[in-house]
Structure formats: C-alpha cells, structure tokens
Amino acid sequence: VEFDPGACLILYSDGLIEQRGQSLAVGLDLLEKHASDVADQTPDAVCNELFGRLAGNSERDDDVVVLVMKPGMDLQEYHMVYPARPEELRNLRASLREWARDRGLPRQVCDDLLISVGEATSNSIRHAYRDTIGGTVTIRITLVNEQLNVSVSDAGKWRYPYDEEAFPGLGTNIIDSVSQDLHVSTSGSGTLVTFRVPAKATADDVRG
C-alpha cells in the first residue's frame, strides 16, 4: 500500500479497543474519533494520546500495543505529551537526548536543552496539578535557522507549595540562565512557557 506524505498509519492490538462491558463497535468508534483528533501530531505523541485516552484510566484484561507510522514526517520537530508525574522526567530526558543526538546538536546545546525543558516540565508537574490527578505536560520543540524554539504547556492551575511560597521563581531563573527570550503566560486554561535555545555552540561554550 502506498501512503502519501503526511498520512498516519495506526496499528494496534485488540487490547486498545476491548473493554469489559463495552462492545468492540464502541471501542472502534472511540479509536476513530480520537485518532482523527491527534493524527497531525508526531508518532510518539499520537501513541501517547491514544494510550492515555483509550487505556490510561482503566484496567485492561489484555496487553495494549500501539504502533504509529507517518511517511514524510518533518523530523525537525519534537512534540510529546507526558503524564504529569515526577517519574516521567527520566523518560523525557532520554527522549530529548536521543532527539538532539539524531540532529547532531553540540553537547553544550543538548545540556542546555535538557536543563531548560526539564525545569519547565518539573515546574508544571509540581505546581500546575498540585490538587488534581491525571494532568499532562506538552513539550514542543522546533529547530529553525539554528534556533530551538521551545514551548512547555499544561492545563492546570498553578499553586506553589508552602515551602516555596517565600522563594518562588527559582526554576524560571535556571531556565533563563541557559536560554533566551523566556516568557511565562498563565491563564484559566493553564500555563505556557516559551523560550529559545541556540542550536549552535558558541566559542566560549566550546572552550568551557
């Protein structure tokens, strides 16, 4: 079968659509609906979204496997949605490190990216979903003209824990020290953090 660039092929095991007390037809309809919503995202993001929406909040009697293929995908973009849990930070770092290595980014650039994205994501996990369960953090990175444009967003309501209320902003200070044009926007629908990381190491970075 030939696929046009931009097409999204989703392969899955029956555990994704089978749920106790629910017909397969309902499961297939839900899969079609959610797949249509997220098909324009990267393969990793599509897998995460489908798993979270269809199997993440319920017990399954069977294994769940999802495989996504997108011919002609722009590999200069990183787009992932992570559950807002501290243990996911390790997965984020490993995924980002591999993405940066595949694009030949200098080690110092990779380190700055890991630090800044890690701090922004950690802030969302700690502050945005302090009183709720089941939130997510979305990371988008685009590589354009030797600049990494980064956005980290959540859909929670920020509240600082009592031990940090007297000294807020330490995480954003760290991000600001290794990035450029840091901007934080908070609204009723969540918080968006954006910044840029130069994709080319400077002479000082190389000497350091």
N, C-alpha and C positions, 0 to 999 in steps of 0.2 A: 504494500500500500504506500503510495506517495503522499507526503504531507507538505503542505505549503508552509513557508516561514511564518512563525507566529502561532501555528496550530499547537494545541495542547492535548497530548495523549495521556490518559489516566488508566493505569492498570491497578487492580485491587483484588484482594481476597474477599471471600464472601463474609468474613467476619466484620468487614466495614459496614455492611448494609443489613446484616441479620441482627435482630434484637428480640429478646424474649417478649412474646405478646404482641408482636408487630409483624405484619406481612412483608414479604420481600418487595412487593409493589410499592409500599410506602417507603421502604429504605431506598429503593432505586429513584423514586421521585425526589427524596431529600438529597441524594447524591447529585442528581442532575441540577437541582436548584443551587446548591452550594458550590458545585463545580463551575457553574456559569458566573457566579459572583466573583470567584477568585482566579479564573483561568488566565487573566492577563498578568498575574504575578510570576515570580521566578519559581522553578520546580520545587525548591526547598520550601518556599512559602506556601505553595499550593498543598504540598504534603502536610505541613503543619496545620494549615487551616482546616483541611478535610478531616484530619485525625481529631483535632480539637472540637470541631462542630458535630461530628458524627459518632465519635467513640470516646472522646476525652472525659466525659462526665457520666459514664455508665459502665457497669460491669459487663464484660462480654464472655460468652461461652467458647469463643474461638479466637485464634490469633488474627491480628489485623495487620495487613501489609498494603502499603500504597506506593506505587512507582509512577513518577511523572516524567515525561519526555517532551521537550519543546524545541523542535528544529529551528535553527536560525536565531536563537536567543542572544540578546546583547549581553556578552559576558563582562561588560564593564560596569555592571550594576550588581550591588549586593542588597537583597531585600529578604529579611527574615522576621518572623513573628515568634517571640518566645513567651512561654508562661512566666508570669511574674513571681518566680521563685528563686531564692539565692543559689540553689544548686545548678540552675541553668546558666550561671555566669561562666562556668568551666566550658560548657558546650559552646557558648558564644565565643569565647577566646579561641578555642580550637578551630571553629569555623572561620572566624575572621583571619586568623593566622594563615590558614590554607588559602583563602581567597586572595590575601595580599601577596603570598608567595607565588601563586599562579600568575600574578600580573607583574612579577619582577620588581616589586617595590623595595626600596632600600630598607635595611634593618631598622634604622632610626625612625623612618616613616612608619613602619609596621608597629614599632613600640609605641609611638605617639598615638597611633590609631587605636591600639588595644587599650591604652590607658584612658583616653578620652571617651571612647564608646563604652568601656567598662564602667567608668564613673557615672556616666549619664544613665546607663541601664540600671546600675545599682541604686542610684537615687530614686528612679521610678519604682523599683521593687520595694524599697524601704519606706517611701513616703506616699506614693500615689494610692497604694492599695492596703494601707495600714489597717483599715477596718473592714475589708472585704476579702473574698476568696474567689479565685478564678480569673483574675485580670491578666492582660497580656502587655508586652512591650514590643513595639515595632521599630526595627532598625532599617534605614535606607541609606545606602552609600552609592554615589555615582562618581566615576572617575572621568573628569572632563578637563582637557587642557592642563594636565599636570596638577590638578587640584582634586582633592577628595571632598565632595560636598556631603555632609553627614546630617541626618535627622534622626532623632530618637523620640518617639511619642508614646503616650499612654492615654488611657481613657478613665483615669482615676481622679480622686480628689486629694490633693497634697495636704499632708499634716506632718509636722516634724515631731518625732518622739521627744519626750520630756528632757532627755539628757542632751539633746541637740538644740533645744529652743534658744539657748543663750548664745550658741555659736553656729548659726545657720550659714550655708553657702560654702562650706569647705570643699564639697565635691565640685561645685562650679568653678572655684578657684583653681583646682587641679586641672580641670578641662581647659580653662582659659590659658594656663601656663604652657600647654602643648598644642594649642590650636589657634585659629584666627576667627574673628567675626562671630563670637559666641552670642547667641540670642536665646532667651528663655521666654516662652509665651504660655501663660496659664489661663484657662477659661473653664466654664462649666462642663465642657465636654472632655477636658483632660489637659495635659501639658505637652508642649512641643519644644524640644531643644535642638537648635541647629548650630552648626559651626563648620569650618573648613580646616583641612589638614593638607599642607603642601605635599604633593606626591614625589617631590624630588628633594633629596637631602642637600643641605647647604654645606659649604666648605667647613664651617665650624662644627656641624654635625659629624662630618667625616673625620676631622681631626680629633673630635672628642671620643 
